[in-house]
Amino acid sequence: MTAAPGVRAHSLGRLDEIPVGEGRAFTVDGEQIAVFRLRDGNARAVSAVCTHAQGPLADGQIDGDVVICPLHQHMFDLATGCSTTGQPPLRSYPLRIDPDGHLFVHI
């Protein structure tokens, strides 16, 4: 993956440190990012704060490719950040997993 000018890759550790079906919050360059390890082996990264009431999305449940906010059950597509319940979208972030399982987010 070639990064766009001004975009940097930030190491978040190893993907296997995030249990399958769960999310973890990270702070990268002052931004709160939630990374989810999906049951199909993929990972997704979106803003860690719900656009409705600033709920902690990394604590939300994931169902397929959607995260459900733990506060008011608003749902967001993890691939695009778009809300499926009428809320403003989340920012989504590109991820890369190297052959050794290290996870990198691009900001």
C-alpha positions as CSV (number, residue, x, y, z in Angstrom):
1,M,0.0,0.0,0.0
2,T,1.5,3.3,-1.0
3,A,0.6,6.2,1.3
4,A,-0.6,9.5,-0.1
5,P,1.6,12.5,0.4
6,G,1.4,13.7,4.1
7,V,0.0,10.3,5.2
8,R,2.0,8.4,7.8
9,A,1.8,4.8,9.0
10,H,1.6,4.4,12.8
11,S,2.2,1.0,14.5
12,L,-0.5,-0.2,16.8
13,G,1.0,-3.4,17.9
14,R,0.1,-6.9,16.7
15,L,-3.4,-7.7,15.4
16,D,-3.5,-10.9,17.6
17,E,-3.5,-8.6,20.7
18,I,-7.1,-7.7,19.8
19,P,-9.5,-10.7,20.4
20,V,-11.6,-11.7,17.4
21,G,-14.9,-10.0,17.5
22,E,-13.7,-7.1,19.7
23,G,-12.4,-3.6,19.3
24,R,-9.6,-1.5,21.0
25,A,-9.1,2.2,21.2
26,F,-5.9,3.9,20.3
27,T,-4.7,7.5,20.4
28,V,-2.7,8.4,17.3
29,D,-1.5,11.9,16.5
30,G,-4.2,13.2,18.9
31,E,-7.0,11.3,17.2
32,Q,-9.1,8.6,18.9
33,I,-9.2,5.5,16.7
34,A,-11.1,2.3,17.3
35,V,-9.7,-0.8,15.6
36,F,-12.0,-3.9,15.3
37,R,-10.9,-7.4,14.6
38,L,-13.6,-9.0,12.6
39,R,-14.6,-12.7,12.7
40,D,-13.6,-13.2,9.1
41,G,-10.0,-12.2,9.9
42,N,-10.1,-8.7,8.6
43,A,-9.6,-5.5,10.7
44,R,-11.2,-2.1,10.4
45,A,-10.4,1.3,11.9
46,V,-12.9,4.2,12.4
47,S,-13.2,7.1,14.7
48,A,-13.4,5.9,18.3
49,V,-16.2,8.3,19.3
50,C,-19.8,8.0,18.2
51,T,-21.0,11.1,16.3
52,H,-24.4,11.0,18.2
53,A,-23.4,11.3,21.9
54,Q,-19.6,10.6,21.9
55,G,-20.1,7.0,23.0
56,P,-16.9,4.8,23.2
57,L,-17.2,2.8,20.0
58,A,-14.4,0.4,20.8
59,D,-16.7,-0.9,23.6
60,G,-19.5,-1.5,21.2
61,Q,-20.6,-4.8,19.8
62,I,-19.7,-5.7,16.2
63,D,-22.1,-7.6,14.0
64,G,-20.5,-8.6,10.7
65,D,-19.1,-5.4,9.3
66,V,-21.1,-3.0,11.6
67,V,-20.3,-1.6,15.1
68,I,-23.2,-0.8,17.5
69,C,-22.6,2.1,19.9
70,P,-22.9,1.0,23.5
71,L,-24.8,4.1,24.5
72,H,-27.8,4.4,22.1
73,Q,-27.3,1.5,19.7
74,H,-26.6,3.6,16.7
75,M,-24.9,1.5,14.0
76,F,-22.0,2.3,11.7
77,D,-20.5,0.4,8.8
78,L,-16.9,-0.4,9.7
79,A,-15.7,-0.3,6.0
80,T,-17.0,3.2,5.2
81,G,-17.9,4.8,8.6
82,C,-21.4,5.5,7.3
83,S,-24.2,5.4,9.8
84,T,-27.1,2.9,9.1
85,T,-29.3,4.7,11.7
86,G,-29.2,8.3,10.3
87,Q,-26.2,9.8,12.3
88,P,-23.3,11.7,10.8
89,P,-20.6,9.3,9.5
90,L,-17.4,8.3,11.3
91,R,-14.0,8.8,9.8
92,S,-12.6,5.6,8.5
93,Y,-8.8,4.9,8.4
94,P,-6.8,2.6,6.1
95,L,-5.1,-0.3,7.9
96,R,-2.2,-2.6,6.9
97,I,-1.2,-5.8,8.5
98,D,2.4,-6.9,7.7
99,P,3.4,-10.5,7.2
100,D,4.4,-10.7,10.9
101,G,1.0,-9.6,12.1
102,H,1.9,-6.0,13.0
103,L,-0.9,-3.6,12.5
104,F,-0.4,-0.1,11.0
105,V,-3.0,2.7,10.6
106,H,-2.5,5.4,8.0
107,I,-3.3,9.0,9.0
